[in-house]
């Protein structure tokens, strides 16, 4: 998990609120402090975090790991920011990209060819958590002269087939 300033601020706010609540139970400061230390993680992950996921698309981010990328494709969106910020794909060859990300899941459409192009690799990143989110995250990597030229993140609406 990448610790960001927003995460630290939210945990501190939850700690203060739990500490204020614990002061109403017992006036001894050390008891209130212990109660707040123990209950803060539970209050954050079981109260605040689910509520945040309902009303926003905030989610935890992780460092990029090749094995996690390949084994858990539904959680790739957690590693995308780190992958793009650290420029891990810049000027890489197709073989290096395939070694990091695995083979392309599908090829992108090229209007010039009027067909799918092997120079445009696409990967499914999963769906960010959220009650009202039905958008699937995707990553497109374009190659020119066998090297990465462009990286683009986009969303497509997730649709489900109806059973007859």
C-alpha positions in Angstrom: 0.0 0.0 0.0 1.3 3.4 -0.9 0.8 5.8 2.0 -0.4 9.2 0.7 -1.1 12.4 2.6 -4.9 12.0 2.1 -4.8 8.6 3.8 -2.7 10.0 6.7 -5.1 12.9 7.2 -8.2 10.7 7.1 -6.7 8.3 9.7 -5.8 11.2 11.9 -9.3 12.6 11.6 -10.8 9.2 12.5 -8.3 8.9 15.5 -9.4 12.3 16.8 -13.1 11.5 16.5 -12.6 8.1 18.2 -10.6 9.8 20.9 -13.3 12.4 21.5 -15.9 9.6 21.7 -13.7 7.6 24.1 -13.4 10.7 26.4 -17.2 10.5 26.9 -16.8 6.9 28.1 -13.9 7.5 30.5 -12.3 10.8 31.6 -8.9 9.2 32.1 -6.7 10.4 29.2 -4.6 7.2 29.0 -7.6 5.0 28.8 -9.2 7.2 26.1 -5.9 7.1 24.2 -5.7 3.3 24.4 -9.3 2.9 23.3 -8.7 5.3 20.4 -5.5 3.5 19.3 -7.3 0.1 19.2 -10.6 1.3 17.6 -9.2 3.7 15.0 -8.2 1.0 12.4 -11.6 -0.7 12.8 -13.5 2.6 12.5 -11.5 3.6 9.4 -11.8 0.2 7.5 -15.3 -0.7 8.6 -17.0 2.6 8.7 -15.2 5.4 6.8 -13.7 3.4 4.0 -17.0 1.7 2.9 -18.8 5.1 3.0 -16.0 6.7 0.9 -16.3 3.9 -1.7 -20.0 4.6 -2.0 -19.7 8.3 -2.8 -16.2 8.5 -4.4 -13.8 6.4 -6.4 -11.0 6.7 -3.8 -9.0 3.5 -3.5 -5.7 2.3 -2.1 -2.8 2.2 -4.5 0.0 -0.4 -4.6 3.4 -0.5 -6.0 3.7 -2.3 -9.4 4.6 -6.0 -9.1 4.8 -8.2 -12.2 3.5 -11.3 -10.4 0.5 -9.5 -8.9 -0.3 -7.9 -12.3 -0.4 -11.3 -13.9 -2.1 -13.3 -11.1 -4.8 -10.7 -10.1 -6.0 -8.8 -13.2 -9.1 -7.5 -11.4 -6.8 -5.4 -9.1 -4.5 -3.9 -11.7 -6.1 -0.5 -11.3 -4.4 -0.3 -7.9 -0.9 -0.5 -9.6 -1.6 1.7 -12.6 -0.6 5.0 -11.0 2.7 3.7 -9.9 3.3 2.1 -13.3 2.7 5.4 -15.1 4.4 7.7 -12.6 7.6 5.7 -12.5 7.6 5.5 -16.3 8.3 1.7 -16.2 7.2 1.2 -19.8 8.8 4.2 -21.4 11.1 3.2 -24.3 10.6 -0.5 -23.6 10.5 -3.1 -26.4 7.6 -5.5 -27.0 9.6 -8.3 -25.4 10.3 -6.2 -22.2 6.6 -5.1 -22.0 5.5 -8.7 -22.4 7.9 -9.8 -19.7 6.5 -7.2 -17.3 2.8 -7.3 -18.1 2.3 -10.6 -19.9 0.9 -11.0 -23.4 -1.6 -8.5 -24.8 -5.2 -9.3 -23.9 -6.5 -7.8 -27.1 -5.2 -5.7 -29.9 -6.5 -2.2 -30.5 -8.4 -1.0 -33.6 -6.4 0.8 -36.2 -8.5 3.0 -38.5 -5.8 3.1 -41.2 -5.7 -0.7 -41.4 -9.4 -1.1 -40.8 -8.4 -4.0 -38.6 -6.9 -4.8 -35.2 -3.3 -3.8 -35.0 -0.6 -5.8 -33.3 1.1 -2.4 -32.5 -1.7 -1.5 -30.1 -1.8 -3.8 -27.0 -4.7 -3.5 -24.5 -5.0 -4.8 -20.9 -8.0 -5.0 -18.7 -7.4 -3.2 -15.4 -10.5 -4.2 -13.5 -13.3 -2.0 -12.1 -12.5 0.5 -9.4 -14.6 0.0 -6.3 -17.7 2.1 -5.9 -21.5 1.4 -5.7 -22.4 3.5 -8.8 -19.3 2.6 -10.9 -19.9 0.4 -14.0 -16.9 1.5 -15.9 -14.1 -0.9 -16.7 -10.6 0.5 -16.6 -8.3 -0.3 -19.6 -4.7 0.4 -20.6 -3.6 0.8 -24.2 0.1 0.7 -25.2 1.1 1.7 -28.7 4.3 0.6 -30.3 6.3 2.3 -33.0 9.4 0.5 -34.3 9.0 -2.2 -31.7 9.2 0.3 -28.8 6.6 1.9 -26.6 5.4 5.2 -28.1 2.2 6.0 -26.2 0.4 4.8 -23.1 -3.2 5.7 -22.7 -5.7 4.8 -19.9 -9.4 4.7 -20.9 -12.7 3.4 -19.6 -15.4 1.4 -21.3 -18.8 0.7 -20.0 -19.2 -2.8 -18.5 -22.1 -4.6 -20.0 -23.6 -8.0 -19.1 -25.5 -10.4 -21.3 -29.0 -11.2 -20.3 -29.9 -14.9 -19.8 -32.8 -16.1 -21.8 
